[in-house]
């Protein structure tokens, strides 16, 4: 079947896609008349052409990234950059505008946002409560240290960037807090996949790092909720009310919705519920939770993450639900998100002094993560090499950072050049994680799973 799929892709899909590109770029389709011309100019047709190009580019670049030892997300992000003004727009601006015309961009962005919502739901489901409890003390120390130190470093950097890079009417406090948060992010899902590829997922250092990343993710989303509330509301009182509403909603989801889901999704006799229940109910809860948090003045992503976190922790149910959602999300919707990021990112605009600032941002991001997470790991009993390994793991920012940066761009906290610099910082720090782990930790020498010692009576 793989041979058939490869042959069909190479001999059917690729030629058809090339033919479509020729018609779109040459303008021949525009010179036709009647119904055929209407079809060629149809927004639906243009959107489908763009979607085909995005999926193919993401698949090829993701495969190439994995071949050189990088996570797939790095290749998919590079695909987005290649299709945007940084590469395709600079080399062939007419082709870029033909592939991604303005009439298509709003539709791409809406589907991309839906993809991120489903992604955050998957992140919430993958945040293992057992792992957090087993490594709770270590995870809290390392996770919060890996946020606090970079957050402080980001605030110090924000003071030097505000006059030059802050958008018009950007609030100084919101700008400083958001820059600090941008340095503090760790991508839990990407880190989990890297550790799985390196066969470290069940080692003592791996489980501790995942617990720290999970705790850090939850903390970072809480900080982002505060920042979004401050930006969205005109004064402090509405922001406080918005945070109080989300806190009450969180309690409702944990105390009421979660037990109801546990009863509904798992029958009394332990059998699997019908597909309409096991799949339809979680999706409805996801979308309803996203709408609720969006109406409260926060972002819909908070509700999506919360909906994933309250899903019953039954392995069969989570595996089945993840398998159904990941196929559509990872193959189609998230690549669209990478392209929307790429279309906002113009690497060519970062020149001269901006390039030096970008290098400085990368240096501060790497140094503060290693300092915070590494020293915390050393303090809780890890050796020097393992502490450096923990620092490299927490330095992985991945897709989570891109989601946060996109929120900042939409809210007007980041302008175009600064957004580009942080996207480049995300690519560099994520790409560093795998090679650094290969140098610091050997899979064959990975420790057995950590079992917490029993407390003395």
C-alpha positions, 0 to 999 in steps of 0.5 A, spaced: 500 500 500 505 504 501 508 503 494 501 504 491 500 511 495 507 513 493 506 511 485 499 515 486 502 521 489 508 522 484 504 520 478 497 523 479 497 528 485 504 532 483 502 532 476 495 535 477 498 540 482 503 542 477 498 543 472 493 547 477 499 552 478 501 553 471 494 555 470 493 559 476 500 563 475 500 564 467 493 567 467 490 563 462 484 561 466 483 568 467 482 569 459 477 564 459 469 566 458 463 563 461 462 558 466 469 556 466 472 563 468 467 563 473 469 556 476 477 558 475 475 565 479 471 561 485 474 563 492 472 555 493 477 553 488 482 558 490 482 556 497 482 548 495 488 550 491 491 553 497 490 547 501 493 542 496 499 546 496 499 547 504 498 540 505 504 537 500 509 542 502 508 541 510 508 533 508 515 534 504 518 539 509 516 535 515 518 528 512 525 532 511 526 535 518 525 528 521 530 525 516 535 530 519 533 528 526 528 534 527 521 534 530 516 534 524 513 541 527 520 544 525 519 542 518 512 544 517 514 551 520 519 552 515 514 550 510 510 556 512 516 560 512 517 558 505 510 559 502 510 566 505 514 573 503 520 570 506 521 566 500 516 565 495 514 572 496 521 574 495 523 570 489 516 570 485 511 575 488 506 574 483 506 566 484 505 567 492 499 572 490 496 567 485 496 561 490 494 565 496 490 571 494 487 576 499 480 573 498 482 566 501 486 569 507 480 570 511 478 562 510 485 560 511 485 564 518 479 561 520 480 554 519 487 555 522 484 557 528 480 551 528 486 547 528 489 550 533 483 550 538 483 542 536 490 542 538 490 545 544 484 540 546 489 535 544 494 538 549 489 538 555 488 531 554 495 529 553 497 533 560 497 526 564 495 527 571 499 521 574 505 524 571 504 530 574 502 527 581 508 522 581 513 528 579 509 533 583 515 536 587 520 536 582 516 538 577 513 544 580 520 547 582 523 546 575 517 548 571 516 554 575 523 556 575 523 555 567 518 560 567 520 565 572 527 566 570 526 567 562 520 571 564 524 576 568 529 576 562 524 578 558 521 583 562 528 586 562 529 585 554 522 589 553 524 595 556 529 596 551 525 594 545 518 598 547 520 605 544 523 601 537 518 595 536 512 597 540 505 598 536 501 604 536 497 605 543 500 598 546 500 598 553 507 598 556 505 593 562 502 589 557 508 589 552 513 587 558 508 582 560 507 579 554 515 579 552 516 576 558 511 570 557 514 569 550 521 567 553 518 563 558 514 558 554 515 550 553 512 546 548 509 540 552 507 536 546 513 537 542 517 535 547 513 529 549 515 527 541 522 528 542 523 524 548 519 519 545 523 519 539 530 519 543 527 513 548 527 517 554 519 518 555 519 513 561 526 515 564 527 519 570 529 525 567 524 524 561 518 524 566 520 529 570 521 534 564 514 532 562 511 534 569 515 540 569 513 542 562 506 540 563 506 544 570 509 550 566 504 550 560 498 550 565 502 556 569 503 560 562 496 559 560 494 562 566 499 568 565 496 569 558 489 569 561 491 575 565 495 578 560 489 578 555 484 580 560 488 586 561 489 588 554 482 586 552 479 590 558 479 598 558 480 598 566 482 593 571 475 592 574 473 589 568 479 585 567 478 582 574 471 580 573 473 577 567 478 573 571 473 571 576 469 569 571 474 564 568 476 561 575 468 560 576 468 556 569 474 552 571 471 550 577 464 548 574 468 544 568 472 540 574 467 539 579 461 538 574 462 537 567 468 532 568 464 527 573 458 527 568 463 526 562 466 520 566 459 517 567 457 518 560 463 516 556 464 510 560 458 505 561 456 502 567 458 495 565 465 498 562 464 497 555 465 503 550 459 507 548 457 508 541 461 513 536 456 518 536 457 519 544 464 517 544 466 522 539 460 527 538 460 529 546 467 531 547 467 535 540 461 539 543 464 540 550 470 542 546 467 547 542 462 550 547 468 551 552 471 555 547 465 559 546 464 560 553 471 563 554 471 567 548 465 570 550 468 571 557 473 576 554 479 571 554 481 567 548 477 561 545 484 557 546 483 557 554 476 553 553 479 548 548 485 546 553 480 546 559 476 541 555 481 537 554 484 537 561 477 535 564 476 529 559 476 522 563 483 519 564 481 512 560 487 510 556 482 506 551 477 512 550 483 518 550 487 513 544 481 513 540 479 520 541 486 522 539 486 518 533 480 521 530 482 528 532 489 528 530 488 525 523 485 532 521 488 536 525 495 534 524 495 533 516 490 539 514 488 544 519 495 545 523 499 546 516 494 551 515 496 555 521 503 554 519 502 558 513 498 563 516 504 564 521 509 564 515 504 569 511 505 574 517 513 573 517 518 577 513 525 574 514 527 579 509 525 585 514 530 583 519 536 586 517 542 590 520 540 592 527 534 588 527 538 582 525 543 583 531 537 584 536 534 577 533 540 574 535 540 577 542 533 575 543 535 567 541 541 568 546 537 571 552 531 565 551 536 560 551 541 562 557 535 564 561 531 557 560 538 553 561 539 558 567 532 557 570 531 549 569 538 547 569 539 550 576 532 548 579 534 541 576 541 541 580 537 543 586 532 537 586 538 532 586 540 531 578 547 531 576 550 536 572 549 533 565 542 531 567 541 538 569 543 541 562 539 536 559 533 538 563 535 545 561 535 543 553 528 540 554 525 546 557 528 550 551 523 547 546 518 552 545 515 549 538 508 550 536 505 552 543 510 559 542 507 560 535 500 560 538 502 565 543 505 569 538 499 569 534 495 571 540 500 577 541 500 579 534 492 579 533 491 583 540 496 588 537 502 587 542 507 585 537 508 589 531 511 585 524 518 585 525 518 583 532 513 578 531 518 575 525 524 575 530 520 571 535 518 566 530 525 565 528 527 564 535 522 559 536 525 555 530 532 556 533 530 554 540 526 548 538 531 545 533 536 545 538 533 541 543 534 534 539 541 535 537 543 537 545 539 531 547 543 527 543 550 530 546 547 530 553 543 523 554 544 517 550 538 513 549 542 506 551 544 509 558 537 512 559 535 511 567 529 506 568 522 510 570 522 514 576 518 511 582 517 515 588 520 513 594 514 511 600 514 517 605 516 515 612 510 513 617 
